[in-house]
Amino acid sequence: MNGKFSWKNGVIGFLAGIVSGLFASGGGLILVPAFVFLDKMDEKRSRGTSIFCVLFLVLASCFVYYRESYIEWNIGIKCAIGGIIGGVIGSRLLKKLDEKVLKIIFILFLGYVGVKMLVS
């Protein structure tokens, strides 16, 4: 990777931002696969970079959701506390898991969520 701005990465970020704003997702669904396949990053580096990018996607979307009063603060704060704890544990697990295992877990997770959304 060089330090120059890449239009490809700007477009990836733009798409992730749209998905984040629409579906409250974007890091795992857009950024990780894009970094792996388009930027040729390894799985772990792509996840770390994705989490960094998601911070800014979330801040932008959160501002709009806040302005429109779409935030349930009581639920959101409790979930955020759990998310902080889970994020620390997950990032530590990332260091220990093999990349192939990460891919399998990710595929199973997306498949499960996709099926649940179709049947509900």
N, C-alpha and C positions, 0 to 999 in steps of 0.2 A: 504494500500500500504506500502510495506517495502522499505528500501533504497537499496536493492541488485539489481544488474543488472539483468534484465529479458531478456532472449533470445527472448521470445515472443514479447516484445516491440521493440527489435532490428529488428526483422523481419517485424513488423508493420511499423516501420520507413523506412526500406529498400524498402518495397512495395510502401509506400507513396512517397518516393524519386523518384522511377521509374515513377510512375504516374505523379508526379509533372514535371519531366523532359520531359515526352512525351506529356502530355496534358495541362501543366500549371495549374494543379489542383492536389489536394492530401489531403489537410486538411479536407475539408468537406466530400469528397467522401470516403476516406480511414480511416483517423485517427479518426474522430468523431464516426463513427459506430464501429470501432475496440475498441476504449476506452469504449464505452457504453456496447458492448456485450462481449468482451473478458476480459476487466479489471474491468467491473462492476462499472464504474464511472457514476455519474449522468450527465445529459445532459449539464448543465452549466459548470461543471468542465471539461468535455470532450472538450467542445468548447474552453475554455481558454487554456487548455493544447495543443490543436491542433494549436491554433494561435501561441503559443510559438515555437512549433516544425516547423511550416511553415516558420518562420523566417529563419531557417537554410536550409530548403529545397530550399527556394527561392534564398538565397545567392549562394548556390552551382550551381543551374540551371542558375542563372543570369550570373555567371562567364563564363560558357560555351557559353551561347547565346551571351554575349559580345564579346568573342573571335572569334566567327563565324560571327560577325556583323549582328546579327538578331534583334537588338533593334532599334526601331524608337524613338529616344530620345525626340523629340518634343511632340509626343503623350504620351509617357511613363511618362514624367514629369508632364504633365497636369493631366493625369489619377491618378498618385501617389498622387498629392495634393488632388484631390477629394476622393481618397481612404483613406487618413489620416483622413479627416473630416468624411467620412462615417464610418470608423472603430471606431472612438470615439463615434459617435451616436449609432452605432450598439451594441457596448459593453455596453453602458448605457441601451439600450433597453433590452438586455439580462437579466439584473438584474431584470427587471420589468415583463417580460413575464413568464407565466406558462410553465413548461416543455412540457406539452401536446400540447400547442399552438406552441411551437418551432418545435416539430416533424411535425405537420401538415404543417406549413409554409415550412419547409425543404423538405417534400415530394412533395408539390405542386410546389416548385421551381425546383426540379430535374425533375419532370414529365414534366413541361413546357419546360425546356431546352432540354430534351430528344426528345420531339415531334418536337420542332423547328429544331433540328439537323436532324431528319429523313426526314422532308418535304423540307429542303433546299438543 
